């Protein structure tokens, strides 16, 4: 089964901890989470995004 970067990011964004994501998807390893975050950082590294204040 393939798990996408987007799926992992959505789980982390929904306030699940890394440990909770790993428990919910036992086929993942902590390194997979690290690589997901590295890829996401790389993918947006050249973009300027304005985040509105609350």
trRosetta pair geometry for C-beta under 8 A, 3 or more apart (Angstrom, degrees):
i j d omega theta_ij theta_ji phi_ij phi_ji
1 27 6.7 147 62 26 103 168
3 7 5.4 -113 -173 74 79 138
3 8 6.4 82 145 -49 111 97
3 25 6.1 67 -96 -165 157 150
3 27 7.1 158 -16 83 128 116
3 28 6.5 -55 54 -70 159 108
3 32 7.8 53 76 170 125 140
4 7 4.5 106 58 -1 81 100
4 8 7.2 -150 96 0 48 83
5 8 6.0 -60 -155 39 33 108
5 9 6.1 30 152 -18 69 110
5 36 5.1 166 -137 -139 79 88
5 39 5.6 -89 -125 91 144 139
5 40 6.6 173 172 -61 120 90
6 9 5.7 -57 -143 40 30 110
6 10 6.1 32 158 -21 66 106
7 10 5.9 -55 -148 34 26 110
7 11 6.7 26 154 -18 61 105
8 11 5.8 -56 -153 34 32 111
8 12 6.5 27 153 -13 66 106
8 21 6.5 73 -146 -169 78 141
8 28 7.5 138 -103 -118 119 150
8 32 7.3 -147 -103 138 155 98
8 33 6.5 -164 -175 -113 132 66
8 36 4.5 -74 96 -138 145 163
9 12 5.7 -57 -147 41 33 108
9 13 5.9 32 154 -20 68 110
9 36 6.4 -160 -56 164 80 117
9 40 5.9 126 -95 -85 132 144
10 13 5.5 -55 -140 41 30 112
10 14 6.3 30 157 -21 64 107
11 14 5.8 -57 -148 34 29 109
11 16 4.8 -41 167 44 83 137
11 20 7.9 -159 166 104 110 97
11 21 4.9 116 123 -108 136 107
11 24 7.2 -160 -148 67 144 145
12 16 6.3 -88 -96 64 32 83
12 18 7.3 18 -106 -80 105 63
12 21 6.4 -20 -67 -57 76 145
12 33 7.6 124 -70 -151 130 105
12 37 8.0 7 23 -78 178 100
16 20 4.2 -128 -172 92 94 127
16 21 5.3 116 121 -56 124 81
16 24 7.4 -35 -166 0 151 141
17 20 4.6 100 51 4 76 101
17 21 7.1 -137 95 -4 42 84
18 21 5.7 -54 -151 35 33 111
18 22 6.3 32 152 -18 66 107
18 30 6.7 55 162 -128 126 84
18 33 5.2 91 -141 175 105 169
19 22 5.7 -56 -148 38 31 111
19 23 6.3 31 154 -19 65 106
20 23 5.7 -52 -143 37 32 111
20 24 6.2 28 157 -16 65 109
21 24 5.9 -60 -147 40 29 109
21 25 6.3 -21 167 27 66 106
21 28 6.8 -45 135 80 92 155
21 33 6.5 116 89 -95 139 123
22 25 6.7 -80 -137 63 24 74
22 26 7.3 62 167 -106 62 41
22 28 5.6 -125 -118 89 64 105
22 29 7.5 44 -128 -134 112 20
22 30 6.6 -15 -85 -72 140 67
22 33 7.2 -65 -62 -38 96 131
23 26 7.2 7 -154 -74 27 76
25 28 4.6 49 107 0 108 115
28 32 4.6 -120 -157 65 87 147
28 33 6.8 77 165 -45 125 84
29 32 5.1 112 55 -5 64 100
29 33 7.9 -128 102 0 43 83
30 33 5.7 -50 -159 32 43 112
30 34 6.6 44 145 -18 70 103
31 34 5.4 -51 -148 37 38 114
31 35 6.2 37 154 -18 69 105
32 35 5.8 -54 -145 39 30 109
32 36 6.4 38 151 -25 63 104
33 36 5.5 -51 -150 31 31 116
33 37 6.6 27 154 -14 64 104
34 37 6.0 -59 -153 38 31 107
34 38 6.3 33 150 -20 66 107
35 38 5.4 -50 -143 37 35 115
35 39 6.2 37 156 -20 66 104
36 39 5.9 -56 -150 35 27 109
36 40 6.4 26 153 -17 63 108
37 40 5.6 -52 -143 38 33 112
37 41 6.2 35 156 -20 65 105
38 41 5.8 -56 -149 36 28 111
38 42 6.3 27 153 -17 64 108
39 42 5.6 -56 -148 38 31 111
39 43 6.1 33 154 -25 66 108
40 43 5.6 -53 -144 33 30 114
40 44 6.7 1 165 5 63 108
41 44 6.7 -76 -150 49 25 89
41 45 6.2 51 153 -65 64 97
42 45 5.5 -31 -145 -14 30 123
44 47 4.9 -67 -163 38 69 118
44 49 7.2 -19 -173 -19 121 129
